[in-house]
Amino acid sequence: MPFAQPTAEILEDVAARLREYADRSDPGVETVLCLVECAAHAARATSRGQSACEADLLEALAAARAAVGCAKFAVAEARPTARPSAAR
């Protein structure tokens, strides 16, 4: 495909749209954003082959860690809250 956009550029566009339009207070949405950012950094780093930029790899790792943290909040938020036991 002669006019194909590089993967990193596509992912960066998706991340920019998520930052602009998504509800970042939702931990599920924030998880997705962090994962897209991670993929964009990884794509940028690996597109250089053997000369992968260490800074891009470290950014990918940081975004992956952030995604894990956001996912933990998303899971905790999705769990039903425990009902107080009935008074005796």
DSSP file (Angstrom, degrees, kcal/mol; ACC not computed):
  #  RESIDUE AA STRUCTURE BP1 BP2  ACC     N-H-->O    O-->H-N    N-H-->O    O-->H-N    TCO  KAPPA ALPHA  PHI   PSI    X-CA   Y-CA   Z-CA
    1    1 A M    >         0   0    0      0, 0.0     3,-1.1     0, 0.0     0, 0.0   0.000 360.0 360.0 360.0 107.0    0.0    0.0    0.0
    2    2 A P  T 3   +     0   0    0      0, 0.0     0, 0.0     0, 0.0     0, 0.0   0.748 360.0  42.5 -69.4 -23.1    1.9    3.1   -1.2
    3    3 A F  T 3  S+     0   0    0      2,-0.1     2,-0.1     0, 0.0     0, 0.0   0.219  81.4 134.3-108.2  14.7   -0.2    5.6    0.8
    4    4 A A    <   -     0   0    0     -3,-1.1     3,-0.1     1,-0.1     0, 0.0  -0.405  54.7-125.9 -68.4 136.6   -0.5    3.7    4.0
    5    5 A Q        -     0   0    0     -2,-0.1    -1,-0.1     1,-0.1    -2,-0.1  -0.554  33.5 -99.3 -75.7 145.4    0.2    5.7    7.2
    6    6 A P     >  -     0   0    0      0, 0.0     4,-2.0     0, 0.0     3,-0.3  -0.379  31.7-118.7 -61.4 145.6    2.8    4.4    9.5
    7    7 A T  H  > S+     0   0    0      1,-0.2     4,-2.6     2,-0.2     5,-0.2   0.889 112.4  54.6 -54.9 -44.4    1.3    2.4   12.4
    8    8 A A  H  > S+     0   0    0      1,-0.2     4,-2.4     2,-0.2    -1,-0.2   0.899 107.7  50.4 -59.4 -40.9    2.7    4.8   15.0
    9    9 A E  H  > S+     0   0    0     -3,-0.3     4,-2.0     2,-0.2    -1,-0.2   0.903 110.4  49.1 -65.4 -41.3    1.1    7.8   13.3
   10   10 A I  H  X S+     0   0    0     -4,-2.0     4,-2.1     2,-0.2    -2,-0.2   0.938 113.0  47.3 -62.2 -47.0   -2.3    6.1   13.2
   11   11 A L  H  X S+     0   0    0     -4,-2.6     4,-2.6     1,-0.2    -2,-0.2   0.874 109.7  53.0 -64.6 -37.6   -2.1    5.2   16.8
   12   12 A E  H  X S+     0   0    0     -4,-2.4     4,-2.3    -5,-0.2    -1,-0.2   0.876 108.3  51.3 -65.3 -36.2   -1.0    8.7   17.8
   13   13 A D  H  X S+     0   0    0     -4,-2.0     4,-2.1     2,-0.2    -2,-0.2   0.914 110.5  48.5 -64.3 -42.8   -4.0   10.1   15.9
   14   14 A V  H  X S+     0   0    0     -4,-2.1     4,-2.4     2,-0.2    -2,-0.2   0.927 111.7  49.5 -62.8 -44.8   -6.3    7.7   17.8
   15   15 A A  H  X S+     0   0    0     -4,-2.6     4,-2.6     1,-0.2    -2,-0.2   0.904 109.3  52.2 -61.3 -41.8   -4.7    8.7   21.2
   16   16 A A  H  X S+     0   0    0     -4,-2.3     4,-1.8     1,-0.2    -1,-0.2   0.901 110.3  48.0 -62.6 -40.9   -5.1   12.4   20.3
   17   17 A R  H  X S+     0   0    0     -4,-2.1     4,-2.8     2,-0.2     5,-0.4   0.903 111.2  50.5 -67.2 -40.1   -8.8   12.0   19.6
   18   18 A L  H  X S+     0   0    0     -4,-2.4     4,-2.2     1,-0.2    -2,-0.2   0.928 110.1  50.0 -62.4 -43.9   -9.3   10.0   22.8
   19   19 A R  H  < S+     0   0    0     -4,-2.6    -1,-0.2     1,-0.2    -2,-0.2   0.871 116.7  42.8 -60.8 -36.0   -7.6   12.8   24.8
   20   20 A E  H  < S+     0   0    0     -4,-1.8    -2,-0.2    -5,-0.2    -1,-0.2   0.891 130.6  17.0 -78.8 -40.8   -9.8   15.4   23.1
   21   21 A Y  H  < S+     0   0    0     -4,-2.8    -3,-0.2    -5,-0.1    -2,-0.2   0.670  97.8  95.6-112.0 -20.0  -13.2   13.7   23.2
   22   22 A A  S  < S-     0   0    0     -4,-2.2     2,-1.2    -5,-0.4     3,-0.0  -0.350  78.9-109.5 -81.2 156.7  -13.2   10.8   25.7
   23   23 A D    >   -     0   0    0      1,-0.2     3,-1.7    -2,-0.1     6,-0.3  -0.711  33.4-172.8 -81.9  96.2  -14.4   11.0   29.3
   24   24 A R  T 3  S+     0   0    0     -2,-1.2    -1,-0.2     1,-0.3     6,-0.1   0.577  76.8  71.0 -73.6  -8.2  -11.0   10.7   31.0
   25   25 A S  T 3  S+     0   0    0      4,-0.0    -1,-0.3    -3,-0.0    -2,-0.1   0.645  80.1  88.6 -79.1 -12.9  -12.7   10.4   34.4
   26   26 A D  S <> S-     0   0    0     -3,-1.7     4,-2.5     1,-0.2     3,-0.3  -0.762  72.5-151.3 -84.5 116.5  -13.8    6.9   33.4
   27   27 A P  H  > S+     0   0    0      0, 0.0     4,-1.9     0, 0.0    47,-0.3   0.799  95.0  56.5 -62.6 -27.3  -11.1    4.4   34.3
   28   28 A G  H  > S+     0   0    0      2,-0.2     4,-1.9     1,-0.2     5,-0.1   0.924 109.7  44.4 -66.8 -43.9  -12.1    2.1   31.5
   29   29 A V  H  > S+     0   0    0     -3,-0.3     4,-2.5    -6,-0.3    -1,-0.2   0.907 112.6  51.7 -65.3 -42.6  -11.6    4.9   28.9
   30   30 A E  H  X S+     0   0    0     -4,-2.5     4,-2.5    -7,-0.2    -1,-0.2   0.864 107.0  54.4 -64.1 -35.2   -8.3    5.9   30.5
   31   31 A T  H  X S+     0   0    0     -4,-1.9     4,-2.3    -5,-0.2    -1,-0.2   0.936 108.9  47.9 -61.2 -46.8   -7.2    2.3   30.3
   32   32 A V  H  X S+     0   0    0     -4,-1.9     4,-2.5     1,-0.2    -2,-0.2   0.923 111.2  50.9 -60.9 -44.7   -7.9    2.2   26.6
   33   33 A L  H  X S+     0   0    0     -4,-2.5     4,-2.7     1,-0.2    -1,-0.2   0.929 110.3  48.9 -59.5 -46.0   -6.0    5.6   26.1
   34   34 A C  H  X S+     0   0    0     -4,-2.5     4,-2.4     1,-0.2    -1,-0.2   0.889 111.3  50.1 -62.1 -38.7   -3.0    4.3   28.0
   35   35 A L  H  X S+     0   0    0     -4,-2.3     4,-2.5     2,-0.2    -1,-0.2   0.901 110.9  48.5 -66.8 -40.1   -2.9    1.1   25.9
   36   36 A V  H  X S+     0   0    0     -4,-2.5     4,-2.4     2,-0.2    -2,-0.2   0.918 112.2  49.1 -64.8 -42.9   -3.2    3.1   22.7
   37   37 A E  H  X S+     0   0    0     -4,-2.7     4,-2.4     2,-0.2    -2,-0.2   0.907 110.8  50.9 -61.9 -41.0   -0.3    5.4   23.9
   38   38 A C  H  X S+     0   0    0     -4,-2.4     4,-2.5     1,-0.2    -2,-0.2   0.934 111.0  47.8 -60.7 -47.1    1.7    2.3   24.8
   39   39 A A  H  X S+     0   0    0     -4,-2.5     4,-2.8     1,-0.2    -2,-0.2   0.884 110.6  52.2 -62.9 -38.8    1.1    0.8   21.3
   40   40 A A  H  X S+     0   0    0     -4,-2.4     4,-2.4     2,-0.2    -1,-0.2   0.927 111.6  45.6 -64.0 -45.1    2.1    4.0   19.6
   41   41 A H  H  X S+     0   0    0     -4,-2.4     4,-2.5     2,-0.2    -2,-0.2   0.914 114.5  48.4 -64.2 -42.0    5.3    4.3   21.5
   42   42 A A  H  X S+     0   0    0     -4,-2.5     4,-2.8     2,-0.2     5,-0.2   0.910 111.8  49.4 -65.3 -41.4    6.1    0.7   20.9
   43   43 A A  H  X S+     0   0    0     -4,-2.8     4,-1.5     2,-0.2    -2,-0.2   0.908 111.9  48.7 -63.6 -41.4    5.3    1.0   17.2
   44   44 A R  H  < S+     0   0    0     -4,-2.4     4,-0.4    -5,-0.2    -2,-0.2   0.924 114.3  45.8 -64.0 -43.8    7.5    4.1   16.9
   45   45 A A  H >< S+     0   0    0     -4,-2.5     3,-0.9     1,-0.2     8,-0.2   0.921 116.0  44.1 -66.4 -44.3   10.4    2.4   18.7
   46   46 A T  H >< S+     0   0    0     -4,-2.8     3,-1.7     1,-0.2    -1,-0.2   0.682  97.2  73.6 -78.7 -16.7   10.2   -0.9   16.7
   47   47 A S  T 3< S+     0   0    0     -4,-1.5    -1,-0.2     1,-0.3    -2,-0.2   0.710  92.3  59.1 -67.8 -16.6    9.8    0.9   13.4
   48   48 A R  T X  S-     0   0    0     -3,-0.9     3,-1.6    -4,-0.4    -1,-0.3   0.407  95.7-154.1 -90.8   1.6   13.5    1.8   13.6
   49   49 A G  G X  S+     0   0    0     -3,-1.7     3,-1.1     1,-0.3    -1,-0.3  -0.390  70.4   0.7  64.8-131.3   14.5   -1.9   13.8
   50   50 A Q  G 3  S+     0   0    0      1,-0.3    -1,-0.3    -2,-0.1    -3,-0.0   0.736 129.9  62.6 -64.8 -23.4   17.8   -2.5   15.6
   51   51 A S  G <  S+     0   0    0     -3,-1.6    -1,-0.3    -5,-0.1    -2,-0.2  -0.051  75.0 164.3 -94.3  34.6   18.2    1.2   16.3
   52   52 A A    <   -     0   0    0     -3,-1.1     2,-0.5     1,-0.1    -6,-0.1  -0.236  44.2-112.2 -53.9 135.8   15.0    1.3   18.5
   53   53 A C     >  -     0   0    0     -8,-0.2     4,-2.0     1,-0.2     3,-0.3  -0.592  16.4-149.1 -76.4 122.4   15.0    4.5   20.5
   54   54 A E  H  > S+     0   0    0     -2,-0.5     4,-2.6     1,-0.2     5,-0.2   0.864  97.3  58.0 -59.9 -36.7   15.4    3.7   24.2
   55   55 A A  H  > S+     0   0    0      1,-0.2     4,-2.3     2,-0.2    -1,-0.2   0.909 106.5  47.9 -61.9 -41.7   13.3    6.7   25.1
   56   56 A D  H  > S+     0   0    0     -3,-0.3     4,-2.4     2,-0.2    -1,-0.2   0.894 111.5  50.4 -65.9 -38.9   10.3    5.4   23.1
   57   57 A L  H  X S+     0   0    0     -4,-2.0     4,-2.2     2,-0.2    -2,-0.2   0.905 111.3  48.2 -64.9 -40.2   10.7    2.0   24.7
   58   58 A L  H  X S+     0   0    0     -4,-2.6     4,-2.4     2,-0.2    -2,-0.2   0.878 110.8  51.1 -67.3 -37.3   10.7    3.5   28.1
   59   59 A E  H  X S+     0   0    0     -4,-2.3     4,-2.5     2,-0.2    -2,-0.2   0.895 109.2  51.3 -64.7 -39.9    7.6    5.6   27.2
   60   60 A A  H  X S+     0   0    0     -4,-2.4     4,-2.2     2,-0.2    -2,-0.2   0.919 110.7  48.4 -62.2 -43.3    5.9    2.5   26.0
   61   61 A L  H  X S+     0   0    0     -4,-2.2     4,-2.3     2,-0.2    -2,-0.2   0.910 111.1  49.9 -63.4 -43.0    6.7    0.8   29.3
   62   62 A A  H  X S+     0   0    0     -4,-2.4     4,-2.2     1,-0.2    -2,-0.2   0.902 111.2  48.9 -63.2 -41.3    5.4    3.8   31.3
   63   63 A A  H  X S+     0   0    0     -4,-2.5     4,-2.2     2,-0.2    -1,-0.2   0.877 109.8  52.3 -66.9 -36.6    2.2    3.8   29.4
   64   64 A A  H  X S+     0   0    0     -4,-2.2     4,-1.9     2,-0.2    -2,-0.2   0.912 109.6  49.0 -64.7 -41.8    1.8    0.1   29.9
   65   65 A R  H  X S+     0   0    0     -4,-2.3     4,-2.1     1,-0.2    -2,-0.2   0.908 110.6  50.7 -63.2 -41.1    2.2    0.6   33.7
   66   66 A A  H  X S+     0   0    0     -4,-2.2     4,-2.6     1,-0.2    -1,-0.2   0.891 107.5  54.0 -63.3 -38.8   -0.3    3.4   33.6
   67   67 A A  H  X S+     0   0    0     -4,-2.2     4,-2.6     2,-0.2    -1,-0.2   0.893 106.7  51.5 -63.0 -39.4   -2.8    1.1   31.8
   68   68 A V  H  X S+     0   0    0     -4,-1.9     4,-2.0     2,-0.2    -1,-0.2   0.928 110.7  48.4 -63.2 -44.5   -2.4   -1.5   34.5
   69   69 A G  H  X S+     0   0    0     -4,-2.1     4,-1.6     1,-0.2    -2,-0.2   0.923 113.2  46.8 -61.0 -44.8   -3.1    1.0   37.2
   70   70 A C  H  X S+     0   0    0     -4,-2.6     4,-2.5     1,-0.2    -2,-0.2   0.894 109.2  54.7 -64.2 -39.9   -6.2    2.4   35.3
   71   71 A A  H  X S+     0   0    0     -4,-2.6     4,-2.6     1,-0.2    -1,-0.2   0.878 104.1  54.9 -63.0 -37.0   -7.4   -1.2   34.7
   72   72 A K  H  X S+     0   0    0     -4,-2.0     4,-2.4     1,-0.2    -1,-0.2   0.916 110.0  46.3 -61.6 -42.3   -7.3   -1.9   38.4
   73   73 A F  H  X S+     0   0    0     -4,-1.6     4,-2.5     2,-0.2    -2,-0.2   0.896 111.1  52.6 -65.8 -39.4   -9.5    1.1   39.1
   74   74 A A  H  X S+     0   0    0     -4,-2.5     4,-1.7   -47,-0.3    -2,-0.2   0.907 111.3  46.4 -63.0 -41.9  -11.9    0.1   36.3
   75   75 A V  H  X S+     0   0    0     -4,-2.6     4,-1.3     2,-0.2    -2,-0.2   0.929 112.9  49.1 -66.0 -45.1  -12.2   -3.4   37.8
   76   76 A A  H  < S+     0   0    0     -4,-2.4     3,-0.2     1,-0.2    -2,-0.2   0.888 112.0  49.2 -62.1 -38.7  -12.8   -2.0   41.3
   77   77 A E  H  < S+     0   0    0     -4,-2.5    -1,-0.2     1,-0.2    -2,-0.2   0.827 109.5  52.5 -69.8 -31.1  -15.4    0.4   40.0
   78   78 A A  H  < S+     0   0    0     -4,-1.7    -1,-0.2    -5,-0.2    -2,-0.2   0.714  87.8  97.1 -79.2 -20.9  -17.2   -2.3   38.1
   79   79 A R  S  < S-     0   0    0     -4,-1.3     2,-0.1    -3,-0.2     3,-0.1  -0.457  84.4-111.5 -69.9 137.9  -17.5   -4.6   41.1
   80   80 A P        -     0   0    0      0, 0.0     2,-0.1     0, 0.0    -1,-0.1  -0.436  35.2-112.7 -66.9 143.1  -20.8   -4.4   42.9
   81   81 A T        -     0   0    0     -2,-0.1     2,-0.2     1,-0.1    -4,-0.0  -0.473  33.7-103.3 -76.0 148.4  -20.5   -2.9   46.3
   82   82 A A        -     0   0    0     -2,-0.1    -1,-0.1     1,-0.1     3,-0.0  -0.489  33.6-126.1 -71.4 137.3  -21.2   -5.0   49.3
   83   83 A R        -     0   0    0     -2,-0.2     2,-0.1     1,-0.1    -1,-0.1  -0.639  27.5-108.1 -82.5 139.9  -24.5   -4.5   50.9
   84   84 A P        -     0   0    0      0, 0.0     3,-0.1     0, 0.0    -1,-0.1  -0.415  41.7-104.3 -64.6 143.2  -24.6   -3.8   54.6
   85   85 A S        -     0   0    0      1,-0.1     3,-0.1    -2,-0.1     2,-0.1  -0.359  42.4 -95.5 -68.9 149.9  -25.8   -6.7   56.6
   86   86 A A        -     0   0    0      1,-0.1    -1,-0.1    -3,-0.1     2,-0.1  -0.360  42.3-106.9 -66.4 141.3  -29.4   -6.4   57.9
   87   87 A A              0   0    0      1,-0.1    -1,-0.1    -3,-0.1     0, 0.0  -0.419 360.0 360.0 -67.9 143.2  -29.6   -5.2   61.5
   88   88 A R              0   0    0     -2,-0.1    -1,-0.1    -3,-0.1    -2,-0.1   0.444 360.0 360.0 -93.9 360.0  -30.6   -7.9   64.0
